[in-house]
Every structure is written in structure tokens, then in C-alpha cells.
Amino acid sequence: VFVPNVFSPNGDDANDIVTVYGKPGTKITKFEVFSRWGELVHSAKEFDVGDQTAGWDGKFGGETMTPGVFVYHAQVVYADGHEEIVKGDITLIK
């Protein structure tokens, strides 16, 4: 699986949502995004890889976040039943 490390939620329909991608049959049990201060800004559970509706649109509390670096944590279950935790950072740009 992979999560893009840069996205630009500016409404141009290109890289407006960040989510977890991978091979079909892979399930995401939890995907969380945190601010640099550790505040949870997005959470989604139980979805298939590539599901844009479960991705983060760069907003928190209905307000667009300012550009910056955010940290993600995803719990992944592959088609063969193997489980993995994937972590990294995402840069929000305008």
C-alpha cells in the first residue's frame, strides 16, 4: 500500500483527496491523520484501498487547514490476511 506524501486540496480535481492506495482486496481498518501537535484531524474506518470517500480533504471542523506537514497512521489487512501498520507524513500544499 502507499499514501501520497503531497496533496493540494484546492478544488481543481487533481490530488484534492489523500487516501490509502494498493492492490484490490486490501482493506483499511483505520486511517488517521494528525496535525504536527498531535491533534486528530481525520479518521476513517473499514474501507477498501483507493476509496476517495474515506480520504482526507484537507479540512478540519469544516475549515481548510493551512499548508503544512501532517502525520498518518493506517492499519492494513491484505487479501491473504496479513496485517500491517503503515505510518508516514503528508504535506498539504495550496
C-alpha positions in Angstrom: 0.0 0.0 0.0 1.0 3.6 -0.3 -0.2 7.0 0.7 0.8 10.0 -1.4 3.2 12.3 0.5 1.9 15.6 -1.0 -1.6 16.7 -1.9 -3.3 20.0 -2.8 -6.9 20.3 -1.8 -7.6 23.3 -3.9 -10.7 22.2 -5.8 -9.0 21.5 -9.2 -9.9 17.8 -9.1 -6.2 16.8 -9.1 -4.8 15.5 -5.8 -7.6 17.0 -3.8 -8.1 14.0 -1.5 -5.4 11.9 0.2 -6.2 8.2 0.9 -4.6 4.8 1.1 -3.9 3.1 -2.3 -2.9 -0.5 -3.1 -3.9 -3.8 -4.7 -7.5 -4.7 -4.9 -8.7 -6.9 -2.0 -6.7 -4.9 0.5 -8.8 -3.4 3.4 -8.0 -0.5 5.6 -9.3 -1.0 9.1 -8.3 2.5 10.3 -6.8 5.6 8.6 -5.9 8.6 10.8 -4.3 11.9 10.1 -2.8 14.1 12.8 -1.5 17.7 12.9 2.1 18.3 14.0 0.7 19.0 17.5 -0.9 15.5 17.6 -4.5 16.6 17.1 -6.6 14.1 15.2 -7.8 15.9 12.0 -9.2 13.0 10.1 -10.3 9.4 10.8 -11.9 6.7 8.6 -12.5 3.1 9.3 -13.3 -0.1 7.4 -12.8 0.8 3.7 -11.2 -0.6 0.5 -7.9 0.9 -0.8 -8.4 3.8 -3.2 -11.8 4.8 -1.6 -11.9 8.6 -2.1 -14.9 8.9 0.2 -12.7 7.7 3.1 -9.8 10.0 2.3 -8.9 13.3 3.8 -9.9 16.5 2.0 -7.5 18.8 4.0 -10.3 20.2 6.2 -10.8 20.0 9.9 -14.0 21.2 11.6 -15.3 22.4 8.2 -12.3 24.7 7.8 -9.5 24.3 5.3 -6.2 23.6 7.1 -3.2 25.8 6.4 -0.3 24.3 4.4 1.9 22.1 6.5 3.1 18.6 7.3 0.7 16.1 8.8 1.3 12.5 10.1 -0.8 9.5 9.1 -1.3 6.1 10.6 -3.1 3.3 8.8 -4.0 -0.3 9.8 -4.0 -2.5 6.7 -5.3 -6.1 6.1 -4.1 -7.7 2.9 -6.1 -10.2 0.9 -4.1 -13.1 2.4 -5.0 -12.0 5.9 -1.6 -10.4 6.8 -1.9 -7.2 8.9 0.4 -4.3 8.8 0.6 -0.8 10.3 1.8 1.9 7.8 3.0 5.3 9.0 4.3 8.4 7.3 3.8 12.1 6.6 1.7 14.1 4.2 2.4 17.6 3.1 -0.6 19.8 2.4 0.2 22.4 -0.2 -2.0 25.1 -1.9 
